[in-house]
Amino acid sequence: MDHEDKLEGYTGTLRKKLENSNIKIWNRVRIISEGEEYEGILLPRGDYDSPDYYYLKLDNGYNVGIKFDPNQRIEVKGYQKGKYQLPEKKIETDKTKPTVSLLATGGTIASRLDYRTGAVLPAFTPSELYTAVPELEDICNLDTKIVFELLSEDMTVEHWQDLGEEIEHQINDNNVNGIVVAHGTDTMAFTGTAISFMLQDLTVPVVMVGSQRSSDRPSSDSAMNLIHAVNIAAKSDIAEVLLCMSGSSNHKFGYIHRPGLVRKMHSSRRDTFKSIGSIPLGKIEGDKITSFYKNYNKRKKGSKKVKLDNKFDPKVGLIYHYPGIKSDVIENFIDKKYHGIVIAGTGLGHISKNLLEPCKKAIDNNIAIVMAVQTLWGFTGLQVYERGREILDLGIIAGHNLLPETAYVKLSWVLGHTRDLDKVKKIMLKNIAGEIIDRELYKGFLVFQGVEPWIDDILTKI
């Protein structure tokens, strides 16, 4: 891949210094700084690298950052173009293997590091992926398509709708055996939950997957997560929307979650995703897939088509109650003509007295309000205390066990179908895709705590 920007990533005074010296990336340079000499290949700089440093690939293979100083001398010694292409691997379709469609929404699901230049080479075509993650070739025939190139925090309701259409197309028209959706982890559960409402009676697995650590890092979980997700899509009989990520800090296995019951619970750990209020749906270790439940939607053979229902209402908001919250927080949603609000209430689902009147006004304006709990674990209990009964009397919907994020996605989907508040309540409290549970398993909260040595014993005895 040729670079249009000959000083990719370099800005400001440092860039001007390089331009004045007629230097571009991949030049071999010598930098003399404070009596020290450094010689190597000038590397491109990433978006998040410090703007005050040169980055060199030294002859010993290490990358080094050298802080810019206006008094430095820099000399051009030659040019060595970076290698930006993975080796090509001949792909032959194996009719004895299942076909899996990998849909990318952004980021890099797999890569290899060019140790000569320090460049991270993204892999996405089947040929590139089989080179970067050779285990995939033994599992299935792989088709790939880039649907979006977005950071997960930039996902919108409209993106969910487009992704749902693409998944329906892949299943109904391309006759694939399973789908893998590569997605950033920050909002993966939102998207997975949305898909689970759009495509309720699936015939094949649809597996959400991502990575917590960049695929060029030694501690990366991307390759293992991808192998697990592709295995599930190709071979599992669970025909639901699933989310599969690392299940343990020791990186040995993955847990299979229902998106509407799962949450990202740590900013950086690889085993960040935890099923809330329940145990995971299953587990994968190597190529062994174990289900912890008997009742789930199973893979179907034949000509049955998947039906897409991707009507959403984007005019829905999510707020967390906090001490000192002002009534204008709710009034703003009324003024902006929103159609729904999810409130994550304290304890059993409570809000302060000063919010009761604006909530009543919102409901009188045909705005649906759903109450979830900030504790995540547990259920709303609005009949226990007087404040809860006041909340119910207003017409606020008690969201049962719905996670705040799940309630937000579900309310958006429900309001895409009806604005009748009685019907909204009825559908919100109906179990659509495994997001509502009757009770929490007694041991579930202990599993959530991550006491890893005996988790398997608990799961097998439930």
C-alpha positions in Angstrom: 0.0 0.0 0.0 1.5 3.3 -1.1 1.3 6.2 1.4 0.0 9.5 0.0 1.3 11.2 3.2 5.1 10.9 3.1 5.3 11.9 6.8 2.3 9.9 8.1 1.4 10.9 11.6 4.0 13.6 12.0 2.7 17.1 12.8 3.8 20.6 13.8 7.4 21.7 14.3 8.7 18.2 14.0 7.1 17.7 10.7 8.5 21.0 9.4 12.0 19.9 10.5 11.6 16.7 8.5 10.2 18.4 5.5 13.1 21.0 5.5 15.5 18.1 5.7 13.8 16.4 2.7 13.1 13.3 4.9 10.1 11.0 4.6 9.0 7.8 6.3 11.0 4.7 5.5 14.1 6.8 5.1 17.1 5.4 6.9 18.3 8.3 9.1 20.9 9.2 11.8 19.8 11.4 14.6 22.5 13.0 16.8 21.0 14.3 20.0 22.8 15.4 23.2 25.9 13.4 22.3 23.9 10.3 21.5 23.5 8.8 18.0 20.6 6.8 16.8 20.4 5.2 13.3 17.4 3.4 11.9 14.3 3.5 9.7 11.9 6.4 10.3 8.5 4.8 11.0 5.0 6.2 10.5 3.5 7.5 13.7 0.1 6.5 15.1 -2.7 8.8 15.9 -2.1 8.4 19.6 1.7 8.5 19.7 3.3 11.5 21.3 3.6 14.4 18.8 7.1 15.3 20.1 8.9 12.1 19.2 10.6 10.6 16.1 10.0 6.8 15.9 12.8 4.7 14.5 13.2 0.9 13.9 16.8 0.2 15.0 19.0 -2.4 13.5 18.6 -4.6 16.5 14.9 -4.9 15.8 13.7 -2.6 18.6 11.5 0.5 18.0 12.6 3.6 19.8 11.1 7.1 20.3 13.5 10.0 20.3 12.2 13.3 21.7 12.5 16.2 19.3 15.0 19.0 20.0 15.5 21.9 17.6 19.2 21.6 18.0 19.3 18.0 16.9 21.1 17.0 13.7 19.4 14.5 11.4 21.0 13.0 8.4 19.5 10.9 5.6 21.4 7.6 5.0 19.1 5.9 2.5 15.6 4.6 1.9 13.9 1.3 2.8 10.3 1.0 1.9 8.1 -0.6 4.5 6.5 -3.9 3.7 2.7 -3.4 4.0 1.4 -6.7 2.7 0.8 -10.1 4.2 2.0 -13.1 2.2 -0.7 -14.4 -0.2 -2.1 -17.8 0.5 -3.9 -19.8 -2.1 -7.5 -20.4 -1.0 -9.4 -23.4 -2.1 -13.0 -24.1 -1.1 -13.4 -27.3 0.8 -17.0 -28.5 0.3 -16.8 -30.7 3.3 -16.4 -27.7 5.6 -19.1 -25.2 6.7 -19.0 -21.6 5.4 -18.9 -18.7 7.8 -19.4 -15.1 6.9 -17.2 -12.6 8.9 -18.6 -9.1 8.9 -16.4 -6.3 10.1 -17.7 -3.1 11.7 -14.4 -1.4 12.5 -11.0 -1.9 14.0 -8.5 -4.7 13.3 -9.7 -8.2 14.2 -6.3 -9.8 13.4 -2.9 -8.6 12.3 0.8 -9.5 12.0 3.7 -7.4 13.0 6.4 -6.7 10.3 9.4 -6.9 12.6 11.6 -5.4 10.0 9.7 -2.1 9.9 7.6 -2.2 13.0 4.4 -1.9 10.9 1.3 -3.6 12.0 -0.3 -5.3 9.0 -4.0 -5.7 9.3 -5.5 -8.9 8.1 -9.1 -9.2 6.8 -9.4 -11.0 3.4 -9.6 -14.8 3.8 -6.1 -15.2 2.4 -4.8 -12.7 5.0 -6.7 -14.2 7.9 -5.6 -17.7 7.1 -2.0 -16.4 7.1 -2.4 -14.4 10.3 -4.6 -17.0 12.1 -3.9 -20.3 10.4 -6.2 -22.3 12.7 -9.2 -20.7 10.8 -8.5 -22.7 7.6 -9.0 -25.9 9.5 -12.5 -24.8 10.8 -14.4 -23.5 7.8 -14.5 -21.7 4.4 -14.4 -18.0 5.3 -16.1 -15.2 3.5 -15.4 -11.6 4.6 -17.1 -8.3 4.2 -16.5 -4.8 5.7 -19.9 -3.4 6.6 -18.6 -0.3 8.5 -15.2 1.1 9.5 -16.3 2.7 12.8 -15.1 3.0 16.4 -17.8 1.2 18.4 -18.7 4.4 20.3 -19.7 5.9 17.0 -22.4 3.3 16.3 -26.0 4.6 15.9 -29.4 3.0 15.7 -29.1 3.4 11.9 -25.9 1.3 11.9 -27.7 -1.4 13.8 -30.5 -1.4 11.2 -28.0 -1.7 8.3 -26.1 -4.4 10.1 -29.3 -6.4 10.6 -30.1 -6.1 6.9 -26.6 -7.4 6.0 -26.9 -10.4 8.4 -30.3 -11.3 6.9 -28.8 -11.1 3.4 -25.9 -13.3 4.3 -28.1 -16.0 5.9 -31.0 -16.0 3.4 -29.1 -15.3 0.1 -25.6 -16.7 0.7 -26.7 -19.8 2.6 -23.9 -19.5 5.2 -23.6 -21.8 8.2 -23.0 -19.0 10.6 -22.1 -15.3 11.0 -19.3 -13.7 13.0 -19.6 -9.9 13.6 -16.3 -8.3 14.5 -17.0 -5.3 16.7 -15.4 -2.9 19.2 -15.9 -4.1 22.7 -17.2 -0.8 24.2 -20.7 -1.0 22.7 -20.7 -4.6 21.5 -23.4 -5.6 23.9 -25.7 -2.8 22.7 -25.3 -3.9 19.1 -25.7 -7.6 19.9 -28.8 -6.9 21.8 -30.2 -4.9 18.9 -29.6 -7.7 16.5 -31.2 -10.2 18.9 -34.4 -8.2 18.7 -34.2 -7.7 14.9 -33.6 -11.4 14.1 -35.5 -13.4 16.6 -35.9 -16.8 15.0 -32.5 -17.5 13.6 -31.5 -20.6 11.7 -27.8 -20.3 12.4 -25.5 -18.8 15.0 -24.6 -15.0 14.9 -21.6 -14.4 17.1 -20.3 -11.0 18.2 -16.6 -10.9 18.9 -13.8 -8.4 19.5 -10.6 -8.0 21.4 -9.5 -6.1 24.5 -5.9 -6.0 23.5 -4.5 -4.9 20.2 -3.7 -7.8 17.9 -0.1 -6.8 17.6 0.5 -7.1 21.4 1.8 -10.4 22.9 -1.1 -10.4 25.4 -3.7 -9.9 22.7 -6.9 -11.9 22.9 -7.9 -11.2 19.3 -6.8 -14.5 17.7 -8.2 -16.8 20.3 -11.5 -14.9 20.4 -11.7 -15.1 16.6 -11.0 -18.8 16.6 -13.7 -19.4 19.2 -16.3 -17.2 17.4 -15.7 -18.9 14.1 -15.8 -22.4 15.7 -19.2 -21.5 17.3 -20.6 -20.0 14.1 -19.5 -23.1 12.1 -20.3 -25.9 14.5 -22.5 -24.9 17.4 -26.2 -25.8 17.3 -27.1 -22.6 19.2 -29.0 -20.6 16.6 -29.1 -17.3 18.5 -27.3 -14.0 18.6 -24.3 -14.6 20.9 -21.4 -12.8 22.3 -18.1 -14.7 22.8 -15.1 -13.3 24.6 -12.3 -14.6 26.9 -13.8 -16.3 30.0 -10.7 -16.2 32.2 -7.7 -14.1 32.9 -5.5 -17.2 32.1 -6.8 -16.9 28.4 -7.6 -20.6 28.2 -11.3 -20.6 27.2 -14.2 -18.3 26.2 -17.7 -17.9 27.6 -20.8 -17.7 25.3 -23.2 -15.0 26.5 -26.6 -13.8 25.4 -26.1 -10.1 24.5 -29.1 -8.9 26.5 -27.7 -10.3 29.7 -24.1 -9.4 29.3 -22.1 -6.4 30.2 -18.5 -5.1 29.8 -17.4 -4.9 33.4 -13.7 -3.9 33.2 -12.0 -1.3 31.1 -9.0 -3.5 30.1 -9.2 -7.1 31.4 -9.6 -9.7 28.7 -12.3 -11.4 30.6 -14.3 -8.2 30.9 -17.7 -9.6 29.7 -19.9 -11.0 32.5 -23.4 -12.4 32.2 -25.5 -10.5 34.8 -28.3 -12.2 36.7 -27.4 -15.5 35.1 -24.6 -17.7 34.2 -23.2 -17.7 30.6 -25.1 -19.7 28.0 -22.1 -21.8 27.3 -18.3 -22.2 27.1 -15.8 -23.0 24.4 -12.3 -24.4 25.1 -10.3 -25.4 22.0 -13.0 -26.7 19.7 -15.2 -28.2 22.5 -18.4 -26.3 22.9 -20.5 -26.8 26.0 -23.9 -25.5 26.7 -25.0 -24.8 30.3 -28.7 -24.7 29.3 -31.1 -27.1 27.6 -33.5 -24.6 26.3 -32.2 -22.4 23.5 -33.0 -21.8 19.9 -31.4 -24.6 17.8 -29.9 -24.6 14.4 -32.4 -25.4 11.6 -31.9 -27.0 8.3 -34.0 -26.5 5.2 -35.4 -23.5 3.3 -36.8 -21.5 6.2 -35.9 -17.8 5.7 -34.9 -15.5 8.5 -37.2 -12.5 9.0 -35.8 -9.1 9.7 -37.6 -6.7 12.0 -35.4 -3.6 12.2 -37.8 -0.9 13.1 -36.2 1.4 15.8 -37.1 4.7 17.3 -33.9 6.8 17.8 -35.6 9.3 20.1 -34.9 7.4 23.3 -32.6 8.5 26.1 -30.8 6.8 29.0 -30.0 8.6 32.3 -28.6 7.5 35.7 -30.2 8.9 38.8 -27.8 10.7 41.1 -28.1 12.7 44.4 -29.0 16.3 43.5 -30.3 15.5 40.0 -32.4 18.4 38.8 -35.9 18.2 37.3 -34.7 19.9 34.1 -32.9 16.6 33.1 -36.3 15.1 32.5 -37.8 18.3 31.2 -35.1 18.5 28.5 -36.3 15.2 27.0 -39.9 16.6 26.9 -38.7 19.8 25.3 -36.7 17.8 22.7 -39.8 15.7 22.0 -38.2 12.4 22.9 -40.4 9.3 22.8 -38.8 7.2 25.5 -36.6 7.5 28.6 -34.8 4.7 30.5 -33.9 5.7 34.1 -31.3 3.6 36.0 -32.7 4.2 39.5 -31.1 3.7 42.9 -31.6 0.5 44.9 -34.8 -1.2 43.8 -35.4 1.5 41.1 -36.0 4.7 43.0 -35.8 8.4 42.0 -35.9 11.6 44.0 -39.1 13.3 44.9 -38.4 16.3 42.6 -38.4 14.0 39.5 -41.9 12.7 40.1 -43.7 15.7 38.6 -41.6 16.0 35.5 -41.9 12.2 35.0 -45.7 12.6 35.2 -45.5 15.4 32.7 -43.5 13.2 30.3 -45.9 10.4 30.5 -48.8 12.8 30.0 -46.9 13.8 26.8 -47.0 10.1 25.7 -43.3 9.5 26.6 -42.6 6.0 27.8 -40.4 5.7 30.9 -38.8 2.5 31.9 -37.1 2.0 35.3 -33.9 -0.2 35.6 -31.6 -0.6 38.5 -28.1 0.8 38.9 -27.0 -2.3 40.8 -27.3 -4.4 37.6 -27.8 -7.5 39.7 -31.3 -7.9 41.0 -34.8 -6.8 40.0 -36.8 -3.6 40.2 -39.0 -3.7 43.4 -41.3 -0.7 43.1 -44.0 -2.2 45.4 -41.7 -2.4 48.5 -41.4 1.2 49.6 -43.7 4.2 49.3 -41.5 5.9 46.8 -41.6 2.9 44.5 -45.4 2.8 44.7 -45.5 6.5 43.8 -43.3 5.7 40.8 -45.7 2.9 39.7 -48.7 5.2 40.1 -47.2 7.6 37.6 -47.2 4.9 34.9 -43.4 4.3 34.9 -42.7 0.7 33.7 -40.8 -1.4 36.1 -38.1 -3.0 34.0 -37.7 -6.2 36.0 -34.1 -7.5 35.5 -33.4 -5.5 32.4 -29.9 -4.0 32.4 -30.0 -0.2 31.7 -28.3 -0.7 28.3 -30.6 -3.6 27.4 -33.7 -1.5 28.4 -32.5 1.3 26.3 -32.1 -0.8 23.2 -35.3 -2.7 23.8 -37.3 0.5 24.3 -35.9 1.9 21.1 -37.0 -1.2 19.3 -40.5 -1.4 20.9 -41.2 2.3 20.1 -40.3 1.6 16.5 -43.4 -0.5 16.5 -45.9 1.3 18.7 -46.3 4.5 20.7 -49.3 3.1 22.7 -48.0 3.1 26.3 -50.0 0.0 27.3 -48.6 -1.9 24.4 -45.2 -0.6 25.1 -45.4 -1.9 28.6 -46.6 -5.3 27.5 -43.8 -5.8 25.0 -41.1 -4.4 27.3 -42.0 -7.1 29.9 -42.2 -9.9 27.3 -39.1 -12.1 26.9 -38.0 -11.6 23.3 -34.4 -12.9 23.1 -33.5 -14.2 26.5 -33.1 -10.8 28.0 -35.7 -11.3 30.8 -35.3 -13.9 33.5 -37.8 -15.1 36.1 -35.2 -15.3 38.9 -31.5 -15.1 39.5 -29.6 -18.3 40.0 -28.4 -18.4 43.6 -24.8 -19.1 42.5 -24.8 -16.6 39.6 -23.5 -13.7 41.6 -20.7 -15.8 43.0 -19.7 -16.7 39.4 -19.7 -13.0 38.5 -17.2 -12.4 41.3 -14.7 -14.4 39.2 -13.4 -16.9 41.8 -12.0 -18.8 38.9 -10.7 -22.1 40.5 -14.2 -23.3 41.2 -16.4 -21.7 38.6 -16.5 -24.8 36.4 -17.6 -26.9 39.4 -20.5 -24.5 40.1 -21.6 -24.4 36.4 -21.7 -28.2 36.0 -23.8 -28.6 39.2 -26.5 -26.1 38.5 
